[in-house]
Amino acid sequence: MTTAREIMSSGTECIGAEESVLDAARKLKDLGVGALPICGTDNRLKGMLTDRDIVVKVLGAGKDPATCKAGELAQGEAVTIGADDDADEIVRTMTSHKVRRLPVIDGHDLVGMVALADAARALPDPKTADLVEALSTD
């Protein structure tokens, strides 16, 4: 069975917990992505930051993105997948947590990211439909 390591995008960049949300927004734009892992000074994953988080939790709440720290938006423990976990585990994790992106962890190190599209490409057609349906409904 296909593993997360085989389908992930490697070279995933973090935004530091102490960096500003404005810096995070620029990094999202420059990388052409919709989410970034938030990493602490210990290089451990602290959470995820999405473009939607910036709009709703910062701009919509009237906060200044230049002074608001990315780490302030980390909510509890990030949902992750192990590098050697198989596609079925990726589907279970995405479905149960209703997430479209999973940071891939090897030990304590962030080694990549699996997005919904990556998982869909790795799955047989019936499972792909189930995954997309599960993540598209509330």
C-alpha positions as CSV (number, residue, x, y, z in Angstrom):
1,M,0.0,0.0,0.0
2,T,1.1,3.6,-0.7
3,T,2.6,5.5,2.2
4,A,2.5,9.1,3.1
5,R,6.2,9.4,2.4
6,E,5.6,8.3,-1.2
7,I,2.8,10.8,-1.9
8,M,3.7,13.8,0.2
9,S,5.2,17.1,-1.0
10,S,8.6,17.3,0.6
11,G,10.4,20.5,1.5
12,T,7.5,21.9,3.5
13,E,8.3,25.3,4.9
14,C,7.1,26.4,8.4
15,I,6.2,29.8,9.7
16,G,7.8,30.4,13.0
17,A,5.5,30.8,16.0
18,E,7.1,34.2,16.8
19,E,6.8,35.5,13.2
20,S,4.0,37.9,12.3
21,V,0.8,36.9,10.6
22,L,1.8,39.4,7.9
23,D,5.0,37.4,7.3
24,A,2.9,34.3,7.1
25,A,0.6,35.8,4.5
26,R,3.5,36.8,2.4
27,K,5.0,33.3,2.7
28,L,1.7,31.8,1.7
29,K,1.6,34.1,-1.4
30,D,5.2,33.5,-2.3
31,L,4.9,29.7,-2.0
32,G,1.4,29.6,-3.7
33,V,-0.1,27.5,-0.9
34,G,-3.1,27.9,1.4
35,A,-1.6,26.6,4.7
36,L,1.6,26.5,6.6
37,P,2.7,24.5,9.5
38,I,3.5,26.6,12.6
39,C,6.9,25.6,14.1
40,G,8.2,26.7,17.5
41,T,11.8,27.7,18.3
42,D,12.4,24.0,19.1
43,N,11.5,23.2,15.4
44,R,8.5,21.2,16.7
45,L,5.1,21.5,15.0
46,K,2.8,23.7,17.0
47,G,-0.2,23.9,14.7
48,M,-1.3,24.9,11.2
49,L,-2.1,28.3,9.8
50,T,-4.4,28.7,6.9
51,D,-5.3,31.6,4.7
52,R,-8.8,31.4,6.1
53,D,-7.4,31.7,9.7
54,I,-5.8,35.0,8.6
55,V,-9.0,36.4,7.2
56,V,-11.4,35.2,9.9
57,K,-9.2,35.3,13.1
58,V,-7.0,38.2,12.4
59,L,-8.5,40.6,9.8
60,G,-12.1,39.8,10.7
61,A,-11.4,40.2,14.4
62,G,-9.8,43.6,13.8
63,K,-6.3,42.5,14.8
64,D,-3.1,43.9,13.2
65,P,-1.4,41.2,11.1
66,A,1.9,43.0,11.5
67,T,1.8,42.5,15.3
68,C,-0.2,39.3,15.7
69,K,2.1,36.3,16.0
70,A,1.5,33.1,14.0
71,G,1.7,31.1,17.2
72,E,-1.3,32.8,18.6
73,L,-3.4,31.0,15.9
74,A,-2.1,27.5,16.7
75,Q,-5.1,25.6,18.2
76,G,-4.0,22.7,20.4
77,E,-2.1,19.8,18.9
78,A,-1.9,19.6,15.1
79,V,-3.4,16.7,13.3
80,T,-0.5,14.8,11.6
81,I,0.3,11.6,9.8
82,G,3.3,9.4,10.2
83,A,5.7,9.2,7.2
84,D,5.2,5.4,6.9
85,D,1.4,5.4,7.5
86,D,-0.5,4.0,4.6
87,A,-3.2,5.6,2.4
88,D,-6.0,4.1,4.4
89,E,-4.7,5.8,7.5
90,I,-4.4,9.1,5.6
91,V,-8.1,8.7,4.6
92,R,-9.2,7.9,8.1
93,T,-7.3,10.8,9.6
94,M,-8.5,13.3,7.0
95,T,-12.0,12.1,7.3
96,S,-12.3,11.9,11.1
97,H,-10.7,15.4,11.6
98,K,-12.2,17.0,8.5
99,V,-8.9,18.3,7.3
100,R,-7.6,18.7,3.8
101,R,-3.9,18.9,4.6
102,L,-1.8,16.7,6.9
103,P,1.7,17.5,8.0
104,V,3.8,14.4,7.6
105,I,6.0,13.6,10.7
106,D,9.0,11.2,10.9
107,G,9.7,10.9,14.6
108,H,9.4,14.6,15.7
109,D,10.6,16.0,12.4
110,L,8.3,17.6,9.8
111,V,9.2,16.0,6.5
112,G,6.4,17.0,4.2
113,M,2.7,17.6,3.6
114,V,-0.1,15.4,2.2
115,A,-2.9,17.4,0.6
116,L,-6.3,16.2,-0.4
117,A,-5.3,16.1,-4.0
118,D,-2.2,13.9,-3.1
119,A,-4.4,11.4,-1.3
120,A,-7.0,11.4,-4.1
121,R,-4.3,10.6,-6.7
122,A,-3.0,7.7,-4.6
123,L,-6.4,6.1,-4.0
124,P,-8.6,3.8,-6.1
125,D,-11.6,5.6,-7.5
126,P,-14.3,4.5,-5.0
127,K,-12.2,5.5,-2.0
128,T,-11.4,8.9,-3.7
129,A,-15.1,9.6,-4.0
130,D,-15.7,8.7,-0.4
131,L,-12.8,10.9,0.8
132,V,-13.9,13.9,-1.2
133,E,-17.5,13.5,-0.1
134,A,-16.5,13.2,3.6
135,L,-14.5,16.4,3.4
136,S,-17.0,18.4,1.4
137,T,-19.9,18.0,3.9
138,D,-20.4,19.6,7.3
